[in-house]
């Protein structure tokens, strides 16, 4: 327990424990489980908190219910409004419906359709406005003035922070020997609540935050730096330009470091959760694992708790990520051959690939390129191989096959 609570902190561990009582029977107490396969991948001892198991598939259920449950009758009657890229939206919509409270959700125009549909399915009215969450917030605040709604802020609210902090209590109950917690950061509500709870229970534990490198908003706020923030990221759930006035002091006081992860590492992490843990993680939900992949020496040998904070990923994006990872690992390879355009050539190449144990996925002819002889054609072949070594074996064999020119090509055709 902290003997001298920091006066700058917006909530205390007692507030978080009180929020936990409010949440009993209302949200799932999700498990924190060891992940041996992720441990082998990262060389850390990894434990995962599965917040993607909540009804709306994210940790946002916690704070949303706490905040909504504490509204007075007048506020409930007028209704609530919030701005969100998706997970907070779904949580507010779902629990508002359960409590009989009208809800309006303002979402950025580029929010994935799976999140828009899910939010509407919970009975909320969705308004798409703005390119960023900051622009959506302007519309929401105007509607508060015009229509008398109560704003349910995604992160800058004591009840929200306390609700999210209940996840921290549960993590250390299930895994009390953890050295480090690695938590995604958007506006800072989740990491603030978890840090307050975890540091109160185990003062020596290290809290590490993770942001998308395209949205270094917390780092900017802490360092007073104007780094650019913007652009399309897989981790749209933490793609915010403005952090909370309440959360910033907590991060400054209790978080030892904030790391930035790039898009390839986010993709690898999403794929790793699906491949090794058989669970769905959106980009923001996988940000903690992305940090372990990006900075392996930083976490080598440590007992690390990850918060898989959300699993609302578009199925099309998920499929694309998995195929892209197969290509990164050379388990899918593409080759371009320049062949004589005559009967039997394709058959001989297919037979040779079969002998090499490569599975043909796609074949495409090109006959109109000016750098190809008039009696020739390009042949683009996509094959499935066992691993990188097998892919190289196939490539070497094709380069020696009947003197046919061959080169590897990427997805972009280069």
C-alpha positions in Angstrom: 0.0 0.0 0.0 1.1 3.6 -0.6 1.7 5.3 2.7 1.7 8.7 1.1 -0.8 8.9 -1.7 0.2 11.4 -4.4 -2.1 14.4 -4.2 -1.9 14.8 -8.0 -3.5 11.4 -8.7 -7.2 11.6 -9.6 -8.2 8.4 -7.9 -6.9 6.2 -5.1 -6.7 2.4 -4.8 -9.7 2.6 -2.5 -11.6 4.3 -5.3 -10.6 1.4 -7.6 -11.7 -1.2 -5.0 -15.0 0.6 -4.6 -15.4 0.5 -8.4 -14.8 -3.2 -8.3 -17.8 -3.6 -5.9 -19.9 -1.7 -8.4 -18.7 -4.0 -11.2 -19.5 -7.3 -9.5 -21.9 -9.3 -11.6 -21.8 -6.6 -14.3 -18.6 -7.3 -16.2 -16.5 -10.4 -16.6 -13.6 -11.0 -14.3 -11.2 -11.9 -17.1 -8.3 -14.3 -16.5 -4.6 -13.5 -16.5 -2.9 -16.6 -17.8 0.7 -17.7 -18.6 1.5 -17.7 -22.4 4.4 -20.2 -22.9 4.5 -19.8 -26.7 4.7 -16.0 -26.4 7.4 -16.4 -23.8 9.4 -18.5 -26.3 8.9 -15.9 -29.0 9.9 -12.9 -26.8 12.3 -14.5 -24.3 10.3 -13.0 -21.5 8.0 -14.9 -19.1 4.7 -13.6 -20.5 1.3 -13.5 -18.9 -1.8 -12.2 -20.7 -4.8 -10.4 -19.3 -7.7 -11.3 -21.7 -9.9 -8.2 -21.7 -11.0 -9.2 -25.2 -13.3 -11.7 -23.4 -15.6 -8.9 -22.2 -19.1 -8.7 -23.8 -18.0 -5.8 -26.0 -14.5 -7.4 -26.4 -12.6 -4.7 -24.6 -11.6 -3.3 -21.2 -13.9 -0.3 -21.8 -16.8 -2.2 -20.3 -15.3 -1.5 -16.8 -15.1 2.3 -16.8 -18.3 2.7 -18.9 -20.4 0.8 -16.4 -19.0 2.5 -13.4 -19.6 6.0 -14.9 -23.1 5.3 -16.1 -24.2 3.6 -12.9 -23.4 6.7 -10.9 -25.5 9.1 -13.0 -28.5 10.7 -11.2 -32.0 10.2 -12.6 -32.1 13.6 -14.4 -28.9 12.8 -16.3 -30.2 9.3 -17.1 -33.4 10.8 -18.5 -31.6 13.3 -20.8 -29.2 10.7 -22.1 -25.4 10.5 -22.6 -23.0 11.2 -25.4 -19.4 10.2 -26.0 -16.7 10.3 -28.7 -14.8 7.1 -29.5 -13.0 5.2 -32.2 -14.9 2.1 -31.3 -14.4 0.3 -28.0 -15.5 3.0 -25.6 -18.4 3.6 -28.0 -19.5 0.0 -27.8 -19.1 -0.2 -24.1 -21.2 3.0 -23.5 -23.8 1.8 -25.9 -24.1 -1.6 -24.4 -24.3 -0.6 -20.8 -26.5 2.4 -21.5 -28.9 0.0 -23.2 -28.8 -2.2 -20.1 -29.5 0.7 -17.8 -32.2 2.2 -20.0 -30.2 5.4 -20.8 -30.4 7.0 -24.3 -26.9 7.1 -25.9 -25.4 9.0 -28.8 -21.9 8.1 -30.0 -19.7 10.4 -32.2 -17.1 8.5 -34.1 -14.4 9.5 -36.5 -15.4 9.0 -40.1 -12.7 6.4 -40.8 -13.8 4.1 -37.8 -13.8 0.5 -39.0 -17.3 -0.6 -40.0 -17.2 -3.6 -37.6 -17.1 -1.1 -34.7 -19.8 1.1 -36.2 -22.1 -1.8 -36.7 -21.5 -3.2 -33.3 -22.2 0.1 -31.6 -25.5 0.6 -33.5 -26.5 -3.0 -32.6 -26.5 -2.0 -29.0 -29.1 0.7 -29.7 -27.0 3.8 -29.7 -27.3 6.6 -32.3 -24.0 6.9 -34.2 -22.9 10.2 -35.6 -19.8 10.0 -37.9 -17.9 13.3 -37.7 -14.3 14.3 -38.0 -11.1 12.7 -39.2 -9.7 12.3 -35.7 -11.1 11.7 -32.2 -10.2 15.3 -31.3 -12.6 16.5 -34.1 -15.3 14.1 -32.9 -14.9 15.5 -29.5 -15.7 19.0 -30.8 -19.0 17.7 -32.2 -19.8 15.8 -29.0 -19.2 18.9 -26.8 -21.4 21.0 -29.0 -24.2 18.5 -28.7 -23.8 18.5 -24.9 -24.5 22.3 -25.1 -27.3 22.0 -27.6 -29.2 19.0 -26.3 -28.2 18.6 -22.6 -26.5 15.2 -22.8 -24.0 14.1 -20.2 -20.5 13.6 -21.7 -19.0 10.2 -20.8 -15.4 10.9 -21.5 -13.3 8.0 -22.8 -10.5 8.5 -20.4 -10.4 11.8 -18.6 -12.8 11.0 -15.8 -12.2 9.7 -12.3 -15.0 7.0 -12.6 -13.6 5.8 -15.9 -10.0 5.6 -14.5 -11.2 3.8 -11.4 -13.2 1.3 -13.5 -10.3 0.5 -15.7 -8.0 0.2 -12.7 -10.0 -2.9 -11.5 -8.1 -4.8 -14.2 -4.9 -4.1 -12.3 -6.3 -5.5 -9.1 -7.2 -8.7 -11.0 -3.8 -9.1 -12.7 -1.9 -9.1 -9.5 -4.3 -11.5 -7.9 -3.7 -14.0 -10.7 0.0 -13.3 -11.2 1.5 -11.7 -8.0 5.1 -12.3 -9.1 5.1 -10.1 -12.2 8.0 -7.7 -12.5 6.5 -5.5 -15.2 3.2 -4.5 -16.7 3.1 -3.4 -20.3 0.0 -1.4 -21.1 -1.2 0.3 -24.2 -1.7 4.1 -24.0 -4.3 6.1 -25.9 -5.7 8.9 -23.7 -4.2 7.2 -20.7 -7.3 5.9 -18.8 -6.3 2.3 -18.7 -2.7 2.7 -17.8 -3.6 5.3 -15.2 -6.0 3.0 -13.4 -3.8 0.0 -13.7 -0.7 1.9 -12.5 -2.5 3.3 -9.4 -3.8 -0.1 -8.5 -0.6 -2.1 -9.2 1.7 0.4 -7.5 -0.5 0.4 -4.4 -0.4 -3.4 -4.1 3.2 -3.9 -5.3 5.2 -0.6 -5.2 8.3 -2.2 -6.9 6.5 -3.3 -10.0 7.4 -1.5 -13.2 4.7 0.0 -15.4 5.7 0.5 -19.1 3.4 2.3 -21.6 3.1 1.7 -25.3 2.0 4.1 -28.0 1.8 3.8 -31.8 4.8 5.6 -33.3 2.3 7.5 -35.4 0.6 8.9 -32.3 3.2 9.7 -29.7 0.8 11.9 -27.8 1.7 10.9 -24.2 5.4 11.2 -25.0 4.7 14.6 -26.5 2.8 15.7 -23.4 5.4 14.5 -21.0 8.3 16.0 -22.8 6.7 19.1 -24.2 7.6 18.0 -27.7 5.6 18.8 -30.9 6.3 15.4 -32.6 3.8 14.8 -35.5 0.8 12.8 -34.6 -1.4 11.4 -37.3 -1.8 8.9 -40.1 -3.5 5.5 -40.6 -2.5 3.0 -37.9 -3.6 -0.5 -37.2 -3.9 0.6 -33.6 -6.7 3.0 -34.1 -8.0 2.4 -30.6 -5.0 4.3 -29.2 -4.7 6.8 -32.1 -5.4 10.0 -30.1 -3.8 13.4 -30.4 -4.8 14.7 -26.9 -4.1 12.8 -23.7 -6.1 13.4 -20.5 -5.5 16.3 -18.1 -6.2 13.7 -15.3 -4.2 10.9 -16.8 -1.0 12.8 -17.6 0.1 13.4 -14.0 -0.5 9.7 -13.2 1.7 8.5 -16.1 4.4 11.0 -15.1 4.3 9.8 -11.5 4.0 6.1 -11.9 5.0 5.0 -15.4 8.7 4.4 -15.9 8.8 4.6 -19.7 6.6 5.0 -22.7 7.7 3.0 -25.8 6.8 3.6 -29.4 6.0 0.7 -31.8 5.7 0.8 -35.5 3.1 -0.8 -37.8 5.1 -4.0 -38.8 5.5 -4.8 -35.1 1.8 -4.2 -34.4 1.0 -6.6 -37.3 3.4 -9.2 -36.0 1.8 -9.0 -32.5 -1.8 -9.3 -33.8 -0.7 -12.3 -35.9 1.1 -13.8 -32.9 -1.9 -13.7 -30.7 -4.0 -15.4 -33.4 -1.3 -18.0 -34.2 0.0 -18.9 -30.8 -2.8 -18.0 -28.4 -5.7 -18.6 -30.7 -7.3 -15.3 -29.7 -8.3 -12.1 -31.5 -6.4 -8.9 -30.8 -7.0 -5.6 -32.5 -3.9 -3.4 -33.1 -4.3 -1.5 -29.8 -4.9 -4.7 -27.9 -1.7 -6.2 -29.3 0.5 -3.1 -28.6 2.0 -4.5 -25.4 3.2 -7.6 -27.3 4.4 -5.4 -30.1 6.7 -3.7 -27.6 8.2 -7.0 -26.5 8.8 -7.8 -30.1 10.3 -4.4 -30.9 12.5 -4.2 -27.7 13.4 -7.8 -26.8 16.5 -6.9 -24.8 14.4 -4.5 -22.7 12.2 -7.3 -21.4 14.6 -10.3 -21.6 14.1 -12.7 -18.8 11.5 -10.6 -17.0 8.1 -11.7 -15.8 5.8 -9.5 -17.9 2.1 -9.0 -17.8 0.4 -7.9 -21.0 -3.1 -6.4 -21.2 -4.8 -7.7 -24.3 -7.2 -4.7 -24.1 -9.4 -5.3 -27.1 -10.2 -7.8 -29.8 -12.5 -5.8 -32.2 -10.6 -6.2 -35.4 -12.1 -6.1 -38.9 -12.0 -9.7 -40.3 -10.7 -8.4 -43.6 -7.8 -6.7 -41.9 -7.1 -9.8 -39.8 -7.0 -11.9 -42.9 -4.7 -9.5 -44.6 -2.3 -9.4 -41.6 -2.0 -13.2 -41.5 -1.2 -13.4 -45.2 1.3 -10.6 -44.9 3.0 -12.3 -42.0 3.3 -15.5 -44.1 5.0 -13.5 -46.8 7.4 -11.8 -44.2 8.4 -15.3 -43.1 8.8 -16.4 -46.7 6.1 -19.1 -46.2 4.4 -17.4 -49.2 6.7 -16.5 -52.0 6.2 -14.9 -55.4 8.4 -15.5 -58.4 8.4 -13.9 -61.9 9.7 -16.0 -64.8 10.2 -15.0 -68.4 9.1 -17.9 -70.5 8.6 -18.9 -74.1 4.9 -18.6 -74.8 4.3 -22.1 -76.0 2.4 -25.2 -74.9 3.9 -27.3 -72.1 6.1 -24.8 -70.4 3.7 -24.0 -67.6 3.1 -27.7 -67.1 6.8 -28.4 -66.7 7.2 -25.6 -64.2 4.2 -26.8 -62.2 5.6 -30.3 -62.2 9.0 -29.1 -60.9 7.4 -27.0 -58.2 5.5 -30.1 -57.1 8.7 -32.1 -57.0 10.1 -29.4 -54.7 7.2 -29.6 -52.4 5.9 -26.1 -53.1 2.1 -25.6 -53.3 0.9 -23.3 -56.1 -1.5 -20.6 -54.8 -1.8 -18.4 -57.9 -0.6 -18.1 -61.5 -0.7 -15.0 -63.7 0.5 -14.5 -67.3 1.6 -11.2 -68.7 2.0 -11.0 -72.5 1.8 -7.3 -73.2 4.9 -6.0 -71.5 7.3 -4.3 -73.9 10.3 -5.7 -72.0 9.2 -9.3 -72.9 9.8 -10.8 -76.4 6.8 -10.9 -78.7 6.8 -14.7 -78.5 7.4 -14.7 -74.7 5.4 -14.0 -71.6 6.0 -13.3 -67.9 4.7 -15.8 -65.5 4.0 -14.7 -61.9 3.7 -17.6 -59.6 2.7 -17.5 -55.9 3.6 -20.5 -53.9 3.3 -21.7 -50.3 6.5 -23.1 -48.8 7.4 -24.6 -45.4 9.8 -21.9 -44.2 12.4 -19.4 -45.4 15.0 -22.1 -46.1 12.5 -24.0 -48.3 11.5 -20.8 -50.1 15.2 -20.2 -50.9 15.5 -23.8 -52.1 12.6 -23.3 -54.5 14.0 -20.1 -55.8 17.4 -21.5 -56.5 15.9 -24.5 -58.3 13.7 -22.2 -60.5 16.7 -20.1 -61.4 18.4 -23.2 -62.7 15.3 -24.6 -64.5 15.8 -24.8 -68.3 17.6 -21.5 -68.4 14.4 -19.6 -67.7 15.1 -16.1 -66.2 13.6 -15.9 -62.7 13.4 -13.4 -59.9 11.6 -12.9 -56.6 8.9 -10.2 -56.5 7.1 -8.6 -53.6 3.3 -8.0 -53.1 3.8 -4.7 -54.8 5.2 -6.5 -57.9 8.8 -5.3 -57.5 
